[in-house]
Amino acid sequence: MTSGGSWRRELARKAIHLTSVAVPIALASGFPQRTAVVLLVALAATALLVEWARRASAGVERLFERSFAAMLRAHERRALTGATWLLVSMCAAVSLLPRDAAIAATWAAAVGDTAAALVGMRFGAHRSPRDGKSLEGSAACAIATLAGAWLLASLPFAIALGASVVAAVAERLPWPRDDNARLVALVGAAVVAGRALRY
């Protein structure tokens, strides 16, 4: 269990995070992948420009802190925010991966990571002493990723299941620091490898 304040802060973070589910849903609905790449490049470039401005201007940094302080984690005050990592990772996935792999990878980051955080904070009883992440959160990440990879990306069940296991492991790894990048990269790689082995 977690405190009400922490739970509300995480809900606010993940509400923003969850808007990125538009990417896998759009791809699954037949939205042109090249157009999605152009839009994601623009969004990622904007996010990186804001990150640069934070470091170049004390005024921008103060404004950014006033606007988002309640949702920032400690390491995000000194490094890229999770939102920026998410956009850059999704941009890379949609640019480099086949459509079904891109759908699975971006869904894992948008929905799998959200499920892990919210279920883990609310119901996590079996936690790692290293980072506080819970088995319950990891299970939620796996189930959410499986649903997206199988039902939305239309991957064969075996490949979707493999991707879900990889997502649960990736969400718990300590490096790189941002789990959005880990989830997108490792789930995408797992799907590509699974497709290669199958065919």
C-alpha positions as CSV (number, residue, x, y, z in Angstrom):
1,M,0.0,0.0,0.0
2,T,1.0,3.6,-0.4
3,S,0.0,7.0,1.0
4,G,-2.8,8.9,-0.6
5,G,-0.5,11.8,-1.6
6,S,2.0,9.5,-3.4
7,W,-0.9,7.6,-5.1
8,R,-2.4,10.9,-6.4
9,R,1.0,12.1,-7.7
10,E,1.6,8.8,-9.5
11,L,-1.9,8.9,-11.0
12,A,-1.2,12.4,-12.3
13,R,2.1,11.2,-13.8
14,K,0.6,8.1,-15.4
15,A,-2.4,10.0,-16.7
16,I,0.0,12.0,-18.9
17,H,2.1,8.9,-19.6
18,L,-1.0,7.0,-20.7
19,T,-1.8,9.5,-23.4
20,S,1.0,8.0,-25.4
21,V,-1.2,4.9,-25.9
22,A,-2.5,6.9,-28.9
23,V,0.7,5.7,-30.7
24,P,0.1,1.9,-30.7
25,I,-3.6,2.4,-31.2
26,A,-3.1,4.6,-34.2
27,L,-0.6,2.2,-35.7
28,A,-2.9,-0.8,-35.1
29,S,-5.8,1.2,-36.7
30,G,-3.7,1.6,-40.0
31,F,-2.3,5.1,-39.4
32,P,0.6,5.5,-41.9
33,Q,3.8,4.6,-40.1
34,R,5.8,7.3,-42.0
35,T,3.4,10.0,-40.9
36,A,3.6,8.7,-37.3
37,V,7.4,9.0,-37.5
38,V,7.2,12.6,-38.7
39,L,4.8,13.5,-35.8
40,L,6.9,11.7,-33.2
41,V,10.1,13.3,-34.5
42,A,8.5,16.7,-34.1
43,L,7.3,15.9,-30.5
44,A,10.6,14.4,-29.5
45,A,12.5,17.3,-30.9
46,T,10.3,19.7,-29.0
47,A,10.8,17.8,-25.8
48,L,14.6,17.8,-26.2
49,L,14.5,21.5,-26.9
50,V,12.6,22.1,-23.6
51,E,15.2,19.9,-21.8
52,W,18.0,22.0,-23.4
53,A,16.2,25.2,-22.4
54,R,15.9,24.0,-18.8
55,R,19.7,23.8,-18.6
56,A,20.5,26.9,-20.5
57,S,18.1,29.3,-18.7
58,A,17.5,29.5,-15.0
59,G,14.2,31.2,-15.7
60,V,13.0,28.4,-17.9
61,E,14.1,25.9,-15.2
62,R,12.1,27.8,-12.5
63,L,9.0,27.9,-14.7
64,F,9.4,24.2,-15.5
65,E,9.8,23.4,-11.8
66,R,6.7,25.4,-10.9
67,S,4.6,23.7,-13.5
68,F,5.7,20.1,-13.0
69,A,7.5,19.9,-9.6
70,A,4.8,17.7,-8.1
71,M,5.3,15.1,-10.8
72,L,9.0,15.0,-11.1
73,R,11.1,12.3,-9.6
74,A,14.4,13.2,-8.0
75,H,16.6,12.1,-10.8
76,E,14.4,14.0,-13.4
77,R,15.4,17.3,-11.8
78,R,19.0,16.7,-13.0
79,A,18.4,14.6,-16.1
80,L,15.9,14.0,-18.9
81,T,12.3,13.5,-17.7
82,G,10.5,10.2,-18.2
83,A,8.2,12.0,-20.7
84,T,11.1,12.9,-22.9
85,W,12.6,9.4,-22.8
86,L,9.2,8.0,-23.7
87,L,8.8,10.3,-26.8
88,V,12.4,9.6,-28.0
89,S,12.0,5.8,-27.4
90,M,8.7,5.7,-29.2
91,C,10.1,7.7,-32.1
92,A,13.0,5.3,-32.4
93,A,10.6,2.3,-32.2
94,V,8.2,3.5,-34.9
95,S,11.1,4.6,-37.1
96,L,13.1,1.3,-36.9
97,L,10.7,-1.6,-36.1
98,P,8.2,-3.4,-38.2
99,R,4.6,-2.2,-37.4
100,D,3.6,-5.1,-35.2
101,A,6.8,-4.9,-33.1
102,A,6.4,-1.1,-32.9
103,I,2.8,-1.6,-31.6
104,A,3.9,-4.1,-29.0
105,A,6.9,-2.1,-27.8
106,T,5.1,1.3,-27.5
107,W,2.1,-0.4,-25.9
108,A,4.4,-2.0,-23.3
109,A,5.8,1.5,-22.4
110,A,2.5,3.3,-22.4
111,V,0.3,0.7,-20.7
112,G,2.6,-2.0,-19.3
113,D,4.7,0.5,-17.4
114,T,1.5,2.3,-16.2
115,A,0.1,-1.0,-14.9
116,A,3.3,-1.9,-13.1
117,A,3.5,1.5,-11.4
118,L,-0.2,1.8,-10.3
119,V,-0.7,-1.9,-9.3
120,G,2.7,-2.0,-7.6
121,M,2.0,1.2,-5.6
122,R,-1.5,0.2,-4.6
123,F,-1.2,-3.6,-4.1
124,G,2.5,-4.4,-4.0
125,A,3.2,-6.7,-1.1
126,H,6.3,-8.5,-2.3
127,R,8.9,-5.8,-2.9
128,S,12.5,-5.8,-3.8
129,P,14.8,-4.3,-1.1
130,R,16.9,-2.8,-3.9
131,D,14.4,-0.6,-5.6
132,G,11.0,-1.2,-4.0
133,K,9.4,-2.6,-7.1
134,S,6.9,-5.4,-6.5
135,L,6.1,-8.8,-8.0
136,E,2.5,-7.6,-8.3
137,G,3.6,-4.7,-10.4
138,S,5.7,-6.9,-12.6
139,A,2.8,-9.3,-13.1
140,A,0.5,-6.4,-14.1
141,C,3.2,-5.2,-16.6
142,A,3.3,-8.7,-18.1
143,I,-0.4,-9.1,-18.4
144,A,-0.9,-5.6,-19.9
145,T,1.9,-6.2,-22.4
146,L,0.6,-9.6,-23.3
147,A,-2.9,-8.1,-24.0
148,G,-1.5,-5.4,-26.3
149,A,1.0,-7.7,-28.1
150,W,-1.6,-10.4,-28.8
151,L,-4.8,-8.5,-29.3
152,L,-3.7,-5.2,-30.6
153,A,-0.5,-6.0,-32.5
154,S,-2.0,-9.4,-33.6
155,L,1.2,-11.2,-32.8
156,P,1.2,-15.0,-32.4
157,F,0.5,-15.9,-28.8
158,A,3.9,-17.4,-28.2
159,I,5.7,-14.3,-29.4
160,A,3.3,-12.1,-27.4
161,L,3.9,-14.2,-24.3
162,G,7.7,-13.9,-24.7
163,A,7.3,-10.1,-25.1
164,S,5.3,-9.9,-21.9
165,V,7.9,-11.8,-19.9
166,V,10.6,-9.5,-21.4
167,A,8.6,-6.5,-20.4
168,A,8.2,-7.7,-16.8
169,V,12.0,-8.2,-16.6
170,A,12.9,-4.9,-18.4
171,E,10.6,-3.0,-16.0
172,R,12.7,-4.2,-13.0
173,L,16.2,-3.8,-14.5
174,P,18.4,-1.0,-12.9
175,W,19.9,0.2,-16.2
176,P,19.4,2.3,-18.2
177,R,17.8,4.5,-15.5
178,D,14.6,5.2,-17.5
179,D,12.3,2.2,-17.7
180,N,10.5,3.7,-20.8
181,A,13.7,3.2,-22.9
182,R,14.3,-0.3,-21.5
183,L,10.7,-1.4,-22.2
184,V,10.6,-0.1,-25.7
185,A,14.0,-1.4,-26.7
186,L,13.8,-4.8,-25.1
187,V,10.2,-5.6,-26.0
188,G,10.8,-4.4,-29.6
189,A,13.9,-6.6,-29.8
190,A,12.1,-9.6,-28.3
191,V,9.3,-9.3,-30.9
192,V,11.8,-9.0,-33.8
193,A,13.7,-12.0,-32.5
194,G,10.6,-14.0,-32.0
195,R,9.4,-13.3,-35.5
196,A,12.8,-14.3,-36.9
197,L,12.8,-17.6,-35.0
198,R,9.3,-18.3,-36.1
199,Y,9.7,-17.6,-39.7
